[in-house]
Amino acid sequence: MNRPIDLLLRGGTLIDGTGAPAREADIAVTGGRVAVLPPGTPVRAAETVDATGQVVTPGFIDVHTHSDALAAPHGPDATAQPADSIEDLRLAPLLQGVTTEICGNCGTSLFPSLPERLPALADHLRVTFGLGPVQPAADFDAFAAAQNPALRRTHIASLVGHGTLRAGVMGFAARPPEPDELRGMCDLLDRALSQGAAGLSTGLIYPPGTYADTAEIVALAKVAARHGKPYVTHLRDEMSQVETALEEALEIAVRSGAPLQVSHHKTAGRHAWGATLRTLPRLEAARADGVDVLCDVYPYTAGSTVLHAMLPPWTSEGGVGELLARLRRPEARDRIRADIAAGVEGWENTVGNGGWDLIAVAAARTRPEAEGRRIAALAAERGTDPVDYVCDLLLAEQGEVTIISHSMREDDVRRVLASPLSMIGSDGVPKPGRPHPRWAGSFARVLGHYGRDRRLLSLETAVHKMSGLPARRFGLTGRGVVRDGARADLVVLDPATVTDTATFDRPLLAPEGVGTVVVAGQLAVRDGRPTAVRAGEVVRVR
């Protein structure tokens, strides 16, 4: 091979993303594509990376993110967020080897909507993404066009969020759709999938998605099935009723014909601890019966979400404005207390399954002193009831508060990580404040803590869960594997030292042991530090 190439990764051990055994190989990159060469093949390269003693892998694919708005247009008060803080959030996945993110998860995406519903969506997206006002888009094409290439460190694909889709057609009404509304939702979904959206997602604990019944989701999942794209779901309950919620998801998959992806599979809260001993065999049995079901998982015992999701679903009927109006009324607060204590049929009730002492504030723009602290302690310090504290905090922040919930058990997390049905997703919620460390640490933590140190996974298996398996699941052609002609998204890491360093106190600390990251054939990370390269693009799944 005598022609010059753009980049050569010389002397490394290749783990190609398929799950096959590691082998020695040199990797050549030309025009953003890969060639796999026998070790020591003489070539001329514009730049050479010495990968001796290191492993070379495909760029990692984070199948579950909430990074939709990091490179999207924002409203006039976006300057309230420090620019360096936002850039740190953009860098966090790249520095651990993630080259492609899949957003639009848990039922919330930045699109689609009927044009007349777009203004009402903006407040909902502001509260969800926590980066100031976010401009929603009418369809996937508009979403893609609005992504700022000067800000894209990684590639991004997006699911169609059912909650956004529903609000974009019928607002925040807690009722079944009328036939013409359901047809409108199906039409918008079909258009977005035709334009390259990666699938359909639901977040069935989040309004307005929680207002949908099974039949509504089946109708929409049939549209995804026609496109050969998956139905991706945050189950209706991941706590005491997780097994019932899992049966609903399997029913939707069977009735619609869509592949099923169970998001961040967990069995959380004291009433569900240990239930992975039943849920994982149930998924395996369903797969044996012909249901195309897989799941994803993040390697932590704490989750993270928006604070208002801790409240009963009726509080959010009508949207953010109605939520805030209700929280001012004493009778509404009394009803919230009663519902948390007694439970509401069909509602997950995170607080009732754990308690306010397990929930910490992660992001509250005007109350930074609350970040990192448990709600029970904050309320006690003020001499108030936790529900009153939560309502007052949401009012002060105009609904925009993120929390971390310490609700899982280590043995359950390990079982899901080890399952042959699971792949890795961070479920990262990239907001300023003290976000969950999973945004900066998930992939390095699997490789180091769970793979090398705990020996839960071989390196080949771990990489497969981060690359080849998710690429196949989401139709990311040419990504997730290192083979001749593949897209040149690559990672060079030290298997002996790779580890996460992000903590709940310092959640954006970069991992150790990830030296080189290549995005679209360009060196985006060199010697563990980011370069000026911004080669990420919007990925369309056809």
QUIBELMO-V619720 format. One record per residue. N is the residue number from 1. D_LAST is the distance of its C-alpha to the last C-alpha in Angstrom with 2 decimals. Layout:
n = (N;N)
d_last = (D_LAST;D_LAST)
//
This chain:
n = (1;2;3;4;5;6;7;8;9;10;11;12;13;14;15;16;17;18;19;20;21;22;23;24;25;26;27;28;29;30;31;32;33;34;35;36;37;38;39;40;41;42;43;44;45;46;47;48;49;50;51;52;53;54;55;56;57;58;59;60;61;62;63;64;65;66;67;68;69;70;71;72;73;74;75;76;77;78;79;80;81;82;83;84;85;86;87;88;89;90;91;92;93;94;95;96;97;98;99;100;101;102;103;104;105;106;107;108;109;110;111;112;113;114;115;116;117;118;119;120;121;122;123;124;125;126;127;128;129;130;131;132;133;134;135;136;137;138;139;140;141;142;143;144;145;146;147;148;149;150;151;152;153;154;155;156;157;158;159;160;161;162;163;164;165;166;167;168;169;170;171;172;173;174;175;176;177;178;179;180;181;182;183;184;185;186;187;188;189;190;191;192;193;194;195;196;197;198;199;200;201;202;203;204;205;206;207;208;209;210;211;212;213;214;215;216;217;218;219;220;221;222;223;224;225;226;227;228;229;230;231;232;233;234;235;236;237;238;239;240;241;242;243;244;245;246;247;248;249;250;251;252;253;254;255;256;257;258;259;260;261;262;263;264;265;266;267;268;269;270;271;272;273;274;275;276;277;278;279;280;281;282;283;284;285;286;287;288;289;290;291;292;293;294;295;296;297;298;299;300;301;302;303;304;305;306;307;308;309;310;311;312;313;314;315;316;317;318;319;320;321;322;323;324;325;326;327;328;329;330;331;332;333;334;335;336;337;338;339;340;341;342;343;344;345;346;347;348;349;350;351;352;353;354;355;356;357;358;359;360;361;362;363;364;365;366;367;368;369;370;371;372;373;374;375;376;377;378;379;380;381;382;383;384;385;386;387;388;389;390;391;392;393;394;395;396;397;398;399;400;401;402;403;404;405;406;407;408;409;410;411;412;413;414;415;416;417;418;419;420;421;422;423;424;425;426;427;428;429;430;431;432;433;434;435;436;437;438;439;440;441;442;443;444;445;446;447;448;449;450;451;452;453;454;455;456;457;458;459;460;461;462;463;464;465;466;467;468;469;470;471;472;473;474;475;476;477;478;479;480;481;482;483;484;485;486;487;488;489;490;491;492;493;494;495;496;497;498;499;500;501;502;503;504;505;506;507;508;509;510;511;512;513;514;515;516;517;518;519;520;521;522;523;524;525;526;527;528;529;530;531;532;533;534;535;536;537;538;539;540;541;542)
d_last = (33.72;35.66;33.23;32.84;29.80;28.68;29.12;30.65;30.74;33.96;35.74;33.40;32.45;28.83;27.06;23.72;21.73;21.76;25.03;27.04;30.46;30.93;32.11;33.58;31.47;31.12;27.77;27.40;24.93;24.56;22.23;20.09;19.68;21.75;24.43;26.41;30.09;33.23;35.36;37.61;35.93;37.63;35.26;35.78;33.59;33.65;33.54;34.18;33.77;36.29;34.55;37.67;38.10;34.60;31.34;28.12;24.90;21.21;20.56;20.47;17.59;19.10;17.17;19.44;20.61;22.00;21.69;19.82;22.86;24.09;22.74;22.61;25.39;28.41;31.48;34.98;36.16;33.42;36.23;37.87;35.67;36.96;34.64;35.38;34.54;31.05;30.52;31.72;29.06;26.33;27.89;28.36;25.07;25.06;28.63;27.86;25.04;21.92;19.45;16.34;16.84;14.88;16.67;16.91;18.79;21.79;20.90;21.19;18.65;19.56;17.87;17.79;21.16;23.26;24.95;28.34;27.37;26.08;29.59;30.31;27.20;28.37;31.15;29.04;26.63;29.70;31.13;27.97;27.08;30.67;30.26;32.03;30.63;26.85;25.40;22.76;19.99;19.33;15.52;12.65;13.27;16.88;16.33;14.52;17.29;19.94;19.21;22.11;21.30;24.99;24.61;21.47;22.81;19.63;15.87;14.53;11.54;12.47;12.75;14.26;17.94;19.82;23.04;21.81;20.27;23.61;25.72;23.80;24.85;28.12;29.29;30.94;32.81;33.67;33.29;30.93;28.90;30.42;28.60;27.54;26.33;24.18;22.74;22.10;20.30;18.10;17.39;16.56;14.25;12.44;12.20;10.99;8.14;7.29;7.77;5.52;8.19;8.22;10.61;14.12;17.20;20.87;24.04;26.67;29.61;28.77;29.78;28.38;26.09;29.25;30.48;27.84;28.92;27.12;26.62;24.75;22.26;21.93;21.13;18.29;16.98;16.94;14.33;12.11;13.15;12.16;8.46;9.34;9.31;12.70;15.73;17.25;20.90;23.95;26.41;29.05;31.65;31.65;35.43;38.11;35.84;32.92;33.33;33.33;30.22;28.46;29.52;27.97;24.57;24.93;26.04;22.98;20.77;23.05;23.38;19.74;18.24;15.73;15.75;18.21;18.40;21.90;22.08;24.95;26.85;30.53;33.78;35.51;38.96;42.17;41.70;38.51;39.48;39.16;36.87;34.23;36.71;35.57;31.98;30.65;32.39;31.04;27.43;28.34;30.01;27.10;24.83;27.59;27.57;23.93;22.25;19.20;20.60;20.57;21.86;22.26;25.57;27.35;30.66;33.15;35.45;34.94;32.16;31.62;30.76;32.26;35.92;35.80;33.73;37.05;38.55;38.48;35.63;38.13;38.82;35.47;35.55;35.22;33.53;34.87;37.86;39.07;38.64;40.84;43.39;43.75;44.25;47.32;49.08;51.30;50.75;46.97;47.61;50.01;47.49;44.88;47.52;48.35;44.75;44.16;47.41;46.96;43.21;41.21;39.69;35.91;36.00;35.34;38.35;37.77;41.22;42.97;41.44;42.51;44.39;44.36;45.80;42.47;40.52;40.67;39.73;36.99;36.60;39.06;39.31;42.92;44.18;43.34;46.44;44.74;41.73;41.92;44.55;44.62;44.95;47.95;49.83;48.95;50.22;53.36;54.09;54.09;56.10;53.59;51.57;47.99;46.53;48.54;47.44;43.74;44.19;46.13;43.57;40.69;42.88;43.78;40.14;38.93;36.81;35.04;36.09;34.19;35.81;35.76;36.74;38.50;37.87;36.81;38.69;38.17;38.31;35.45;33.25;34.15;33.41;29.84;29.31;30.71;28.75;26.46;24.00;23.73;21.75;22.84;22.00;24.56;24.25;25.56;27.04;27.70;30.65;33.99;36.94;36.90;33.34;32.76;32.96;29.79;27.83;29.73;30.73;28.41;27.06;30.43;32.18;30.34;31.05;34.63;36.19;34.53;33.70;36.60;39.28;38.83;37.43;35.07;32.22;32.33;30.69;28.27;27.32;27.04;24.74;22.53;22.30;21.27;18.74;17.69;17.73;15.62;13.02;12.82;13.01;10.16;7.69;8.86;9.05;12.43;13.73;16.37;18.40;20.95;20.93;21.35;18.52;16.79;16.23;19.66;19.55;22.82;25.74;29.39;31.52;34.94;34.81;38.49;38.21;34.74;35.31;34.53;37.22;35.87;38.15;38.53;41.17;39.26;35.60;34.01;35.98;33.89;33.79;35.95;35.03;31.70;32.79;29.85;26.25;24.09;21.07;19.17;22.27;24.77;27.41;26.66;29.36;32.49;35.32;33.87;33.84;31.09;31.13;30.40;26.88;24.11;21.07;18.43;15.35;12.74;9.57;6.26;3.78;0.00)
//
